[in-house]
Amino acid sequence: MLLKTLLSNFQPISLNNASSVSLLNRIDRKFVFKKHRLFSLLELLVNYYDILDVDGVKLQDYKSLYFDTEDRFFFMQHHNYRVNRNKVRFREYVDSGIVFLEVKFKNNKGKTIKSRLRANKISDFLSPDQKNYVNSVVGNKICLESK
């Protein structure tokens, strides 16, 4: 069975309706499983989850460029299982052409809070305004590089 066929069984939800779900303030759960189990797992979930549908597209493609300090501060926080940590990235939603500079904060309750600033494109460097934005969200002055 093709993935697109299986995804068509899910109830679609639009971006406008998804805003009520509050994607910027959420709890993320990640699971690891063998690739060959994907189809059977999706079949089990079809009655419990909706799928984001943007102009008829159910598989959303995106590109990301992450930023960190020279000493890899954000990566080390993640690696060391720190709570109350940040992640900084550009994210381009390819199908819509929308780009954001995003700062994700994961708190000690397992909740992910995303702050974002619209951008024209993914860039290897942050503009002064973008640096100020990141520093205002993170709460201290940091020097970021693309990774």
Residue, then its C-alpha position, 0 to 999 in steps of 0.5 A: m500500500l502506498l503511503k499517500t493512499l494510507l494517509s488519505n484515510f485520515q480525517p484532514i485538518s486545515l492550517n486554520n483549524a490546526s491553529s486551535v490545536s496550538l502547535l506552538n505550545r505542545i507536548d511532543r512524543k517521539f517513538v522509534f520503530k522499524k521502518h517496515r512497521l510504519f504502515s501497520l502503525l498508521e492503520l492503527l492510528v487512523n481513528y485517533y488522529d487527524i492529518l494536516d492538509v495544506d492545499g491538498v498536500k498531506l506529506q509536508d516537506y520542510k528544510s531546517l538549518y540549526f544554529d548553536t554556539e561555538d561550544r555547541f551549548f544547545f546540543m550539549q544540553h540536549h545530549n545531557y538530557r537537560v530540561n528547560r533547554n532551547k533549540v534555534r533553527f530556520r525552518e522552511y515549509v517547502d510546499s508553502g514557501i513559508v520560512f521562519l526563524e524558530v526558537k523551541f523551548k522544552n521545559n521540565k514538564g516535557k512541553t515544547i513552546k515554539s516562538r517564531l519570526r517570519a523570514n524571507k529565506i533560510s540563511d547561514f547567518l542571522s541578521p542583527d534583528q534576528k540575533n536580537y529576536v533569539n536573544s530576547v526569547v532565550g533570555n541572554k546574549i548568545c553567539l550563534e553559528s549555523k550547524 
